[in-house]
Amino acid sequence: MRTAEITRKTKETQIALSLNLDGEGNGVIDTGIGFFNHMLELLKKHALIDLSVTSRGDLDVDYHHTVEDVGLAFGQALNQALGDRKGIARYGFASIPMDEALCETSIDLGGRPYTVFLTDKKHFMVRDFEVKLLEEFFRSVSVEGRLNIHCREIYGDEAHHVCEGVFKSFARALRQAVAADPREKGVPSSKGVL
């Protein structure tokens, strides 16, 4: 089973997260941030992973610590659940339309963290949630999960739709990248290790 459970406690946040990469899209999401909950629901549904997240943070200060720390916990869980990464596809790509918006994500589970997050909606707000925080989430996932993440808004008008397109494309790309490749007998790298 490719599963992991992570507990993260700091002076700013308390997070409990469980992950099953071979799930069905089940789990309970409760971060205390409605819009972020919505994005994580999309992630588990479209990646077909079981994901449960309970987070309590200093939301009276702002949402930054919670979003970043949930990303760190998710990245740790992803890295742990992948193990030695033998037999996986490694790469994933998805281009997802969401009404007028079109977004794409490319992923490489090759062991090197790097994040590119391109959208002209970075400083837009969806209710009381700044879109820029999603870049912080993906950066945290990349560092702790040891993967490249390249997200791009190709075009879009509504910030909510762009965010949904980004998360759905990330989810679908992740689903491809973690999938078993029946032709891959070892680690998908010429170095022999990821």
Long-range contacts (C-beta under 8 A, 24 or more apart in sequence): 2-81, 2-82, 2-83, 2-178, 3-81, 4-76, 4-77, 4-78, 4-80, 4-81, 5-77, 6-73, 6-74, 6-76, 6-77, 6-80, 8-69, 8-72, 8-73, 8-76, 10-65, 10-69, 12-57, 12-58, 12-61, 12-65, 12-66, 12-69, 13-55, 13-56, 13-57, 13-58, 13-65, 13-66, 13-69, 13-70, 14-55, 14-56, 14-57, 15-53, 15-54, 15-55, 15-56, 15-57, 15-69, 15-70, 15-73, 16-52, 16-53, 16-54, 16-55, 17-51, 17-52, 17-53, 17-54, 17-70, 17-73, 17-74, 17-77, 18-50, 18-51, 18-52, 18-77, 19-49, 19-50, 19-51, 19-74, 19-77, 19-78, 19-81, 20-49, 20-50, 20-51, 20-81, 21-49, 21-78, 21-81, 21-82, 21-178, 22-49, 23-48, 23-49, 23-50, 23-51, 24-48, 24-50, 25-49, 25-50, 26-50, 27-51, 27-52, 27-53, 28-52, 28-53, 28-54, 29-53, 30-54, 30-55, 31-55, 31-57, 31-66, 31-67, 31-70, 32-56, 32-57, 32-59, 32-66, 33-59, 33-63, 33-66, 33-67, 33-129, 34-127, 35-126, 35-127, 35-129, 35-163, 36-63, 36-66, 36-67, 36-70, 36-129, 36-133, 39-134, 39-163, 39-164, 39-167, 40-70, 42-164, 42-167, 42-168, 42-171, 43-167, 43-170, 43-171, 43-174, 44-171, 45-171, 46-167, 46-168, 46-171, 46-172, 46-175, 47-171, 47-172, 47-174, 47-175, 48-175, 49-174, 49-175, 63-128, 63-129, 63-130, 63-133, 64-133, 64-136, 67-133, 67-134, 67-136, 67-137, 68-133, 68-136, 68-137, 68-140, 69-140, 70-137, 70-140, 71-136, 71-137, 71-138, 71-139, 71-140, 71-141, 71-144, 72-140, 72-141, 72-143, 72-144, 73-144, 74-140, 74-141, 74-144, 74-145, 75-140, 75-141, 75-142, 75-143, 75-144, 75-145, 75-146, 76-144, 76-145, 78-141, 78-144, 78-145, 78-147, 79-144, 79-145, 79-146, 82-109, 82-178, 84-187, 84-194, 85-109, 85-111, 85-187, 85-188, 85-194, 86-184, 86-186, 86-187, 87-180, 87-181, 87-184, 87-185, 87-186, 88-177, 88-178, 88-179, 88-180, 88-181, 88-184, 88-188, 89-176, 89-177, 89-178, 89-179, 89-180, 89-181, 89-184, 89-188, 90-177, 90-181, 90-188, 90-189, 90-194, 91-176, 91-177, 92-172, 92-173, 92-174, 92-175, 92-176, 92-177, 92-178, 93-173, 93-176, 94-168, 94-169, 94-170, 94-171, 94-172, 94-173, 94-176, 95-154, 95-169, 96-165, 96-168, 96-169, 96-172, 97-165, 98-156, 98-161, 98-162, 98-164, 98-165, 98-168, 99-158, 99-161, 100-155, 100-156, 100-157, 100-158, 100-161, 101-153, 101-155, 101-156, 101-157, 101-158, 101-161, 101-162, 101-164, 101-165, 102-153, 102-154, 102-155, 102-156, 102-165, 103-151, 103-152, 103-153, 103-154, 103-156, 103-162, 103-165, 103-166, 103-168, 103-169, 104-151, 104-152, 104-154, 104-169, 105-149, 105-150, 105-151, 105-152, 105-166, 105-169, 105-170, 105-172, 105-173, 106-148, 106-149, 106-150, 106-173, 107-147, 107-148, 107-149, 107-150, 107-170, 107-173, 107-174, 107-176, 107-177, 108-147, 108-148, 108-177, 109-145, 109-146, 109-147, 109-177, 109-178, 109-194, 110-147, 110-148, 110-189, 110-194, 111-146, 111-147, 111-193, 111-194, 112-146, 112-147, 112-148, 113-142, 113-143, 113-145, 113-146, 113-147, 113-148, 114-142, 114-148, 114-149, 115-139, 115-142, 115-148, 115-149, 115-150, 115-151, 116-149, 116-150, 116-151, 116-152, 117-149, 117-151, 118-151, 118-152, 118-153, 119-151, 119-152, 119-153, 119-156, 119-162, 119-166, 120-153, 121-153, 121-156, 121-159, 121-162, 121-163, 124-159, 125-159, 126-159, 126-160, 126-163, 131-159, 131-162, 131-163, 134-163, 134-166, 134-167, 138-170, 146-194, 147-177
